[in-house]
Every structure is written in structure tokens, then in C-alpha cells.
């Protein structure tokens, strides 16, 4: 139970989070399964499973492979599509006492824009009826740009600028842009997002990795490469979050290898306004019920009344 005299809240644009713990997209579904294990109101927020304009079947073959200090995934954005999400999942999200973030992917600028417009329109209708299911959009620019030979939008700042600008114009919802660690210059990318009106950036997405099956003499994954996450990426993620925090004035949400409350504190000390926890959800199904309370215990032990006292202390 979070001690009432401690201030664990944080703010991104107009949205207030009760604590800095957000469950990362792709690791938490839309929260239903984990909601059977613990009270989701313990969370600061949920970034739902990544969705795209049209349904996607995901990648064939092996999709997840454990590796030392982490995991590789090649899921391929399997999802039911935006229309299905709005029809089938938002009724559950309306009941949640936590911040609800839609993670939006796309293959073209138009995909992103149309998807953001659909989410925005649905959100306005629900609010007029006294309901609310979406508080924010997290724009995943690590998706392949199909018009650029599959290169992710998030690699070149000049390429990413168009999609961020167009999505910002397509929705009035707060916009957070999720950045790829494979960007040519992630601090430049973050600065561009700020210039184009994003309320926040989140980083890092997975690092590109590979696993070879030496007996079959081929990659484990049909797509050859996969995304590396888990504790192995934390030092890189922490460094990138610190660099971005020094460059931009908008809130930064840090993620990458967090598996303890002390990891959360490290990212906050590096300057993060909030953090996202991903792979650790697969290791500890009750992570969401435990991590925020671990931060509370740290604050009590260290005599910290508000996270603002240590945020960006480096």
C-alpha cells in the first residue's frame, strides 16, 4: 500500500500518473489477463498491445527465444486492428483506474494518420457519453516504412519527422513517441519530436539481435533478426535516456531491462519522468503489484518525500 504522504505522481502533458510505473506495450496485452492476478489500479499506466490500422497475423515460425540476460522476439505486431480494439477492448479499459495508452504502429504515413484519427474520434464520442478509455497515444516509429524498403521510420530523423507531424495534426490526444535505439542519433530524434509537438518521448524500443541454430545452419527466426530486450539492454537504455533527457524539455519515459524497483530509480535519477516495464512481466507475473511498492520502500528508507527530489539528479 503506497504511503499517502509520499508523492509518487508524475505528469506528462495534461495527464497525471499516480506513480511512474507503466506496463510496456507488447508485454501486457490490454491488461485483462494480469487483472486476474492483481489490482491494476496499482499501476501508473498501461501501454496496450501495439495496434495497426488493419489486423496483422504476425510473423511465421519461432517468435520468442530466450537468451542470456534477456529475450529475442520476432512477433511481428500481431494484432486485431484498430476497429476491433475500439469495439472489443475499450469497454474494459473504461473501467480501469489507471492511465490508458494506445500504442500505434503503421506501414505508411497514411496508416498512422488514419489510425490516429479513428482513435481520436472514438475517444471524443466516449467522452461525450461520460466515459473515457484512452488517455494518450504512444506512436511506435520503429515500424517498417514499406515505401523505404522496410527501413524503420525511427532510423532517420528526416524520415520520422513527417509521420510525427502528420499524426500530431490528426489527434488532440496527448502524443508520446516511442524511439528506436537503432536511430542514427536518438537525441536528435527526440528533439525533432519535441519540435513537432509531441508531449513526450519513450525509449528505448528493442535492439536488433540475432540467434543462429548451429545444427540447422540458419537463423532461429524467419526474419533473420529479432528484437533484444531484458536486463542485457539496460546499461544502453539508461545511457540513451540520460542523453535524451539532457537534450529535450518534454518528459522522457525510460525503459529497457527494468526488473527491480532500484532499476526504476536509476532511470528516474537519469531524468525519466516515468518508466515502462516489459520483459520482466514474463519473469514475474506480479511485477506490477510489487515494483511501485519497492519504490515506496526506497523513498521511506532514503527520506525522500517526492520523486522530484531525485529526478534528473545526475
Secondary structure, 3 states (H helix, E strand, C coil): CCCCCCECCEEECCEEECCCEEECCCCCCCCHHHHCCCCHHHCCEEECCCECCCCECCCCCCCEEEECCEEEECCCCCECCHHHHHHHCHHHHCCCCCEEEEEECCCCHHHHHHHHHHHHHHHHHHHHCCCCCCCEEEEECCCECHHHCCCECCCCHHHHHHHHHHHHHHCCCEEEEECCCCCCCHHHHHHHHHHCCCCEEEECCCEEEECEECCCCEECCCCCEEEEECHHHHHHHHHHHHHHHHHCCCEEEEECCCCCHHHHHHHHHCCCCEEEECCHHHHCCCHHHHHHHHHHHHHHHHCCCEHHHCCCCC
